[in-house]
Amino acid sequence: MFNGHFERIFSTMFLIISSLFVHIAFLVSVVDIYFKSPIVHNIKPQSSPLEAPARRLVLMVADGLRADSFLGADDLFKTNASHLRHVIEEREAWGVSHTRVPTESRPGYVTLIAGLYEDPSAIAKGWKDNPVEFDSVFNESRYTWSWGSPDILPMFAKGASGNHVYIDMYGSEVEDFSGRRSTTRLDTWVFRKVEEFLNHAKTDAVLNEKLHQDKIVFFLHLLGLDTAGHTHKPHSVEYKENIRVVDAGIKRIEEMIEEFYQHDKKTAYVFTSDHGMTDWGSHGAGDKSETETPLVAWGAGVRGPRPSTSAEPSSPASWRLGHLSRSDVSQADVAPLMASLIGIPVPVNSVGTLPRDYLEVTEHHLSELMFSNARQMVAQYNKKRELTEAGSLSWIYKEFSVLNRSKETKLTDQIRSHIRAKRYTESVSTFLSFLCV
């Protein structure tokens, strides 16, 4: 009798311990798979050998601006964003930039500027700091000057090698979510600081010399709309008034930059957002209002407007833009676009693909840009393959057969051969087939 009792106890304990072990194993595997940094180091940057279409880039990010709030062409929009509406109609390429969850500010900016989707371990730091340093468009630039919030700017200066990323921030106490103060003052602060900076450069010979070099970036972080959305909601008068202020500020900054550089037609402009916002003023999840943001590009190297085709995404009637070609992108594609415009390497850990539909360059130039994008992806892939192989038992490790070393070499050699033979269409087609692997 006692033996049977002890057997039951032993059997029960064994089941409990086995179940606990299995649950721990599953938990560890989930953390190991999904909370591993996508960032790897010691990758050689790749760049195009040809002269860049632009010498400088102006990146303007309206934090928390959803696509339909910006692109919707009701009467109020026409009044509040007349400049950017004119740019869309007359001078630029536009579309929707599709973000990923979590639709928070830090992941959005990392994707836009570094081309990679956020390191999951950053959640442990509240999306505020870099758990692992990463490459970015700012890091690859010759110089970057940025203005805006202390929540965003420091992470790109911290992750940059050398001292060539400059930041100018207001204090955290200025970010008021109580609704008692106008949210537009966050954006007017940025516009005022940029204006003061350009005026100062006219009398500062050292700064003026830096500003007249190539491969430079100006970054304007505009937080007012995000604050307005949280405190007043995206359909409020305050939110739409903030759009008007941003629109007017962008027009003024563009005029000043063009005047400073004597209208040399070597400046590229990119306007977008890090994430959208729900009707009730929140973000973080995957609702369409949170994941669809506007993308507007114009200036040097960017194509002008052209008629839409049936193959392109259809736009809501309220946007009144159905007659214009719309070019949608994944948010990570913005980084290789910006890098290609000013002739710097695509950030080494970028997963973005150059959105060629935004560019106005020769077929040769486009082929070289896409080839450098392909080499950057191959270099990243090879480094991750090396790390995986080094961390695996030799008798367990199996190479990914769809893109093994021989196939990878064959594809890159084909692209290079097509470019040398001036078969540019074929080189682009081979690059696209490489992406489908």
N, C-alpha and C positions, 0 to 999 in steps of 0.2 A: 504493500500500500504506500509506504513511504517512498519507495523507488519511483512509483508512478507519479507521485506528487512532485518530487524533485525534477523528474523529466519534463513535466508540464511547465514548471517554473523556468527551467533552463531553456525550453523551447520558446517561451514567451520573451525572455530576456534576449535571446538570439535574434528574434524577429524585430524587437525594438532597436537593438544595436545595428542590425543590418539596415533597417529603414532609415535610421539616423545617418548612417554612413552614406546611403544612396542620396538622401536629401542634401547632405553637405557636398557630395561630389557634384550634384546638379548645380548647386548654388555657386560653387567655385568655377565650374565650367562656364556658366552664364557671365560671371564677372570677367573671366579670362578672355572670353570671346568678344563681349560687347563693351567692356570698359578698358580695352587696350588702346593706347594712343596710336592713331594712324600716322603719326609723325616719325620719320626716320631721318637720320643725319648723314653727313658726308656724301651727299649727292652733288655731282658737278653740274652747275647751271648751264643751260643751253640757250643760245641766242641766234638770231638771224644775222648773216654777214652784210645785209643791205642797209642802206641809210633809212632811218625811221621816217614815217610821214609827218610826225609831230616832234617838236623839241621839248614840249612841256604838256602836262596833263592837269586839268582842274577837276577834281572829284568832289561832287557835292551830294551829301547823303541826308535826306530829310527823314529823320528817325520816326518810325511809326506811321508812314504815309502809305495807305492802301491804294491799290491801282484804281479802283472805281471812284474813289474820292478825288483823285487827281485827274483821271482821264474822262470822267463823266462830264459831258458838255451841257450842263443846264445853264440857265441864264446867270446864276451866281458864279459858276465857274468861269464863264467868259469874262466876267468883271474882275475876278480875283486872280486869275493866272493868265492874263492876256499875253505876256511875253513868251512863256513856255508854249502856250498854244500856237502862237505865231511861229515859234521855232519848229514845232511838230509839222505844221502845215507847209513851211517854206524851206527849211534848211537841214533837216536831220533824219536819222533813223530812230525808230521807236519800237517798243514792244513791252511785253510783260516779263519780268524776272520772277521765276518761280523758286520760292525758298523751301527749306525743309524744316521739320520740327527738330528741336524746340525753336519756336519763333520768338526768340529773345534777342536782345541787342548784341551781346558779345558773339554768339554763334553767327549772327548775320554779318557782322563786320569782319570776322575771321574768314568767312566764306567769300565775301566780296573782295577783300584785299589780299588774302593768302591763297584763295582758290581751294581750300580744303574745308570739309565739314567738321565741325567742332570736335575737339578732343573730349570724349565723354567724361573723362576724369575731372574736367574743369568744373563740373557740377559740385564737386567737393569744396570748391572755392567760391561758390555762388556765382559762377560765370564772370568773375571779376579779375582773375589773375591767370597767368600762363603756367599751367602745370608742367608743360614742356615747351621750350622756346621753338619758334617756327620762322620760316622764311616768308617774306611778303613782298608785294609790289614796292612798298616803302623801303624795305631793306635793299632791294635790288636797284633802287633809284640812285642817282648821283646825290641829290638832296631832296628832302621832303619837308615842307612846312605845313603844320596843321593847327587848326583852331577849333575849340569846342569844349566838350564835357570831360571832366576828370575821370569819368567812368570808362571812357573808351580810349582816349589818346595815349595814356601811358603804356598800354600793353604793346603797342606797335613801336614805341621808342625803346622799350625794354628788350624787345625781340630783335632789334636791329644791330648789326655789327658796325663798330665804329661810331662816330658822333655826327651823323648826317641827317638824322630825323629830329626836327625841332618841333616842340609843342608849346602852345599858348592856351591856357585853360582858365576858365572862371572857377570860383570856389564852389564846393559842393552845396554850400548854403544858398546859392542862387537858384538851385533846382527846387522850386516850390510847387508841390502837388496839392496845396490846399485850395487852389482856385481863386485866392484873393488877389494874386498878382497876374498881370498879363503874361502869357506864355511866350509871346513874341519877343520879349526882351532877351531871351536866350539866343535867338537867331540874329537880332539886331546887334547884339554884342559881337558875334562872329563877323558879321559884315563890316562893322566899324573897325574891328581889329585888322582885318585884311586891308581895308582902305588905308589905315594908318601905316601898315607895313609897307605897302607899295609907295606911299608918299615918302616914307623914311628912306626907302631904297634909292630914291632919286638923289639924295645927298650923301649916301653912304657908299663909297667907292667899292669897298670889299664886298658888301652885300649885293651891290649892283652887278659886280662881276660874276658872283655865284648865280644870280638870277638869269644871267644871259648865257649860261651853259645849257647843254642838252640833258635829257633824261631826268628832268625835275618834276616834282609833283606838288600841287597845292591841294590840301584836303580840308574841306569845310564840313564839320559835323554840326548839323542843325537839329537840335533836340526839341525845339518848341512844339512841333506837331505831336510828338509822342506824349509830351506833358499835357497838351490840350486835349488829346484823345482820352487820356486817363481821367482827367478832371472834368471835362465837359462833353465827352463822347464825340465820335467822328462826324456825326451829322449836325453838330452844333454850329451856331454862328461863330463862336470863338475859334473852332477848328478851321472853318473856311476862311476866316479872317487871317489866320496864321498862314494859310496857303497863299493868300494875297501878299503878305509880307515877305515870304520866301521868294515868290515870283519876282517881286520888285527888287529884292536884294540881289538875286542872281543876275538880273538885267544890269544893275549898277556895277556889280563885280566884273561881269563880262566886258562892259564898256571900259572900265579902268584897266583891265589886263590888256585889252586890245590897244588902248592908248599907250600904255607903258611899253609895249613891245612894237609900237609904231605899225600896227596892223600888218605884221609880217606873215600872217596866215599859217603860223606854226604851232598854234595852241589847239588842243583837243579838249572837249568838255564832256563829262559824263555826269548825269543826274539820275539818282535812284534812291532806294530806301532799303533798310535792313530787314524790315518785316512790316506787315500790315496790322490791322486791329479789328476786333469784333465790334458790332454795333453798341455793345455795352462797355466798351473801353478797355478790353483786356487783350492779351496776346500770349502766346506760348504753345498753343496747340496747332492743329492742322486744318482749321477751317479755311475755306477759300479766301475769306476776307483777310486772313492772317498770312497766307502764303503767296498771294499775288501782289507784287509791287511794281511800280512803273520803272521803266528804263528808257532814258532819253540820251542820245549821244549826237554831238555835232562838232564841227570844226575840222581841223587838219586830219586827213586820213579817213574821215567818216563819209559814207555815201549820203546823198541828198534824198529827199522824199521821192517815191515812185508809186505808181498805181498798184493797188492790191490785186492778188490773183486768188483763184478758187482754192489753191493748195495751202493757203495760209490760214491761221486760226481766225475764226470770225469774231468780231467785236460786238459788244452790246450796242443796240441802237442808240442808247443814251450817250454813248461816247462820240457819236457823229464822226467817226474816223474810218468807217468802212471803205472809203474810197482810197485810203492810203495803205501801202504795204506795211504789215505788222510782223516784226521778227521777235518771237519769244525765245528766251534763253533759260537755262538753269542758272541759279545765282552764282555758282562756282565759275561759270563761263565769263563773268565780268572781269576776273583777274587776268586771264590770258588776253582779253580784249585790250585792257589798259596797258599791259606790258608790251603788246605788239604795237600799239599806237606810238609809244615813245622809244621803242627799240631796246628794251631791257629783257633779260631772261624771264620766262614765266616762273613764278615761285616754285621751288623744287618739289614740294609736296602737293602741288595743285592737282586736282582731279578734273579741272575744267577743260573744255574744248573750245578752241578759238571760234567765236561766232562770225564766220566769214561774211555773212550777209550784212554786217554792219560796216564793212570796210570798203573804201574806194581806193584800191591800189592795183598795180599791174598784175597780170597772171603770174609772172615770175615772182614778184614780191609776195603774193599770196601763197604760192607754193613754198617759198623759203620760210615764211612765218608758220605755216602748218607743219612743215618738216621739223622746225625747232620745237614746236609743241609736241610732236611725236617723239622726238629724242628725249625731251624732258620726261614724258610718261614712261618711256622705256628705261631710262636711268632710275627712276623711282621704282619701277617694277623689278628691275634687276637687284636693287639694293634690298627690297623686301624679300625677294626670293633667296638671296644669300643669307639673310638673317633667319628665315624659316628653315633653310637647309642646315644651317649651323646649329640650330636649336632642336633638331630632330635626330632620331636614331637613323643611321644610314640604311638599315634594312626596312625601315618604315617609310622614309621619305620617298615620295613619288612626284616627279616633275609634272607641272600642269601641261598636259599634252596639247591642248588647243593653242597655247602660245609658248612652246618650248624655245630653247636657244636657237635652234636652226630656223624655225619659222619666223622668229623675231628678226634674226639677221637677214633672212630673205626679204621680208617686208621693207625693212629700212634700206636695204640695198636697192630694191625696186624703186622706192621713192627717190633716192639719190640719183639713180640712173635716168629716171624720167626727167628730173630737173636739168641734169647735164645735157640731155638730148632735146631740151626745150619742149618736152611733152607735158606741159603744165596741167592740162586737164586730167591726164592719166595719173600724175603725181597726187593730185587732190583726191581722185577716186581711190587710189591705193591707201591714202591716209584714212579715208572714211571706212574702207574695209578693215583696216587695222583697229579702228575703234569698235567695230562690230565683233571682234574676236572675244 
